[in-house]
Amino acid sequence: MAKEHDTENGKRDLPPYIAYRSFRNWLASRKIGLPDKVDRSILGNLSGVVQSQLLSTLRFLRLISPEGSTSEELQRLVRSEGAEHQKVFSEVLRTAYGFLFSSDLNLLRATPAQLAEAFGKQGVSGDTTRKAVLFFLLAAKDAGIQVSPDLRAPKAMRGTTQRKRTSRPNASGDSEEDKVRVEPPTPRGSIAEKSPYDFLIGILDVSMEKEEQEAVWTLIRYLKRRETASQP
């Protein structure tokens, strides 16, 4: 039986249903530094809805405490890369999703209906189930966790998602609505209005080639080093 995922108000957090790219891009943005506490004051570049979903996601995954204090797992996840990152992320998912990994459900042979039912028992329903299942499947893929090739997110419910029908899945399984940048453009659209960090983080996208991402991070690390050297 999975442990309760309590919020700051004592209510249980639902399994994450935030757009997976929003979560993944936020993790990437924190490579420049991770504060002792994650709260809305450092999420100002995100909408209020996404802020709430991200905080709930971090609590569910036990990456922050109910009060927002960063965990050792979050620090490891942010610092690690490659195979080590995959290993850490796998441990995080297996702990947080205990209702899947510590149950009779065999993810290698489970059907989409069985997976949706397991999420339903955690309190999600309607289109939230589809989003929660999609988040888990994409996270499991990134963590190297094998699941049945038949598993997929349930179809969007009719009558509630008409506005999203133009969203087409891309090769990774995310819909176009999941292509959330770390920071949206400023209203005036002027590069000069952004700090170098904000601009560089804003152009990061997981669709970039590995070499392109490394080039951006090289510039970010250079700016960070120069800033540190200039401090008295």
N, C-alpha and C positions, 0 to 999 in steps of 0.2 A: 504494500500500500504506500503510495507516494505521500510524502510529508506535505502539510499544508503550506501554501505559498501566501504568506500574509503580507498585506500592504501596511503602510504606516497607520492606517485607520483600523487595522485588524481584520479587514476583509480579504478574502482569498483572491489572488491574482489568477486570471484565466491564462491558459496556454497562449503564447504570443501569437498575435494575428496582424502585427504591423507588416508593412511591405518589407520583404526580406532585404532588399537593396538598401532601404533606409537604415536598418540595423547594421548591415555590413559596412556601409560607407561611414557610419558614425564611429565604428571600431577603428577603421582606417584613419579617420581624422584625429584620433587620440594618440597616434604614434608620436605626435609632437609633445605630448605630456599628458599625464593622467592626474587629476586632482584627488584629494583625499575623499571628497564627497561629490556625488553626481546629483545635481538638482536642476531646477528650471533655469537658474541664473546662468548656467553655461550652455543652455540649449536654446538661446534666443534666436538662433538662425532657423529654427524649426517652428512649424505652426503649433498652436496649443494642443490640437488633437494628436499630432505626431509626438509631441513632448510627453503627453500622458501615456501613449502606447509604448514609447521607448522606455520610460521609467518602469512601467509594468513588466515589459519584457526583461529588463535587467534584473528586476526582483525575482521574477519567475525562474530565471536561469541561475539565480543565486550569485549574480555578479556584483550586486550591491545589496546591502542590508535593507530592511524595511525603512530605516531612517536615511538611506542613501549612501552610506559609507562603502567605499570600494573594497572589494574582496581581493584576496591573493590570486584567485582564479582569474579575475578581470585583468589584473596586472600582468599575469603570465600570458593571457590571451592577446593582450595588446602588444607585448614585447616580442612574442614568438613569431616565427615565420616558417613557411614550408611544412615539412613533416612534423616538426615540433608543434606548430600551431594546430595542425590537424589532430594531433594526439590530445592536446589540451582541450580543444573544442569538443572532441568526442567524449572526454570525461565529463565536461560540463553538461552536455546533452543527456548522457546516460543517467546522471544524477537528477537533473531537473525533470526529465520525462520518466520518472520512475513508474508511472502508471502504464507505460508501454514496455519498458525493459525489465520490470520486476513483476510481470504478469504472465498469464498463460498465452498471451498473444505472441505469435512467432512472426516477426516482421519480414522474414524471408519467404513466408508462405501466406501472409495475411491478404485479405481482399480489401478493396477500397471501402466497402460497406463496413467491414470489421474495424478498420482504422477510424472511420468517421464515428462509429458507435463508441469507440474508446474515448474519443475527444468529447463526445456528447455527455458522457458520464462525468466529465470534468466541469460541466456547466456551460459549454458553448453550444450555440444553436444557430439555425438559419445560415446566412451567408458567412457568419463569423467562423463556422466550422470549416468552410472551404478555405478561408484565409489562414486559419490556424494549421490545418493540414498542409497547406502549401508551404508555410513558413518552415514547418518541421521537415518536410521532404527536402527542401532546398538546403536547410542547415545540415541535415544528415549527409547529403551529398558532399558538402564542403568538408565535413568532418570525416569522410571516408567510411561512414557507416553503411553497410549493405542492407538494402531492403528489397522486397519483391519488385520485379520490373512492372508488375500489374498495379502497384500503388500509385495513385494520383489524387489530386484534390478533387472533391466533388464539383459538379457543374454548378455555375452560378444559378441562384434561384430566379425564376421568372417573375417579372413585375417589380423586383427590387433593385435590379442592376441594369436597367435599360440604358442608362447613360454610359455604361462601361462596355457596351457591346462592340465599340470600335476599337477597344484595346485588343491587340493581337499578341499571342505568346511569342516570345523570342526563343532562341535556341536553348537558353538555360532553363526555360520553363517559367520565367517571370513574365508577367504581362507588362504592357507599356506603362501602366500606372505605377509599377514598381521602380521605374527608372527615376529615382529621387536623388538629386545631387545633394552633397553635404550642405551647401548653402545656395539658396535661390538668388538670382540676379538682383542687384539693388534696383529700386524703382527707376533711377535715372540711367542705369545700365553703364555707368562709368567705372572703368577699371581703377581710375585714380581714387575713387571713393573707398576702395577696399585696401586692407593691409596686404602685404605680400603673402602672409600666411593664408588669409581668407581667399585670395585669388587662386593660389596654388591648390588649396584644398578643394575649392569650388570646381576646378577642372578635372579633379580625380574622378575616374569612372572605372568600374570593374570590367567594362568592355574593352579597356585599353590592353594592349599587349604588355607582357611582363616587363619588357625593356622600357616601355614608355612610362609605366608606373614607377619604375626604379629611377628614371630620370627626374621625375617630379619630386620624389622623396629625397633625391640627392640635393636638389635645390632647397627643399624645406630644411634639411639638416644643416646645410651651409648657412642659411639665414639664422637658424637657431644658434649656431656656433658663433656667428658674427655678433649677434645680439648679446650673447653671454660675455664675449670678449670685451665688448664696449661698456659693460657695466662696471662701476667703480668698485 
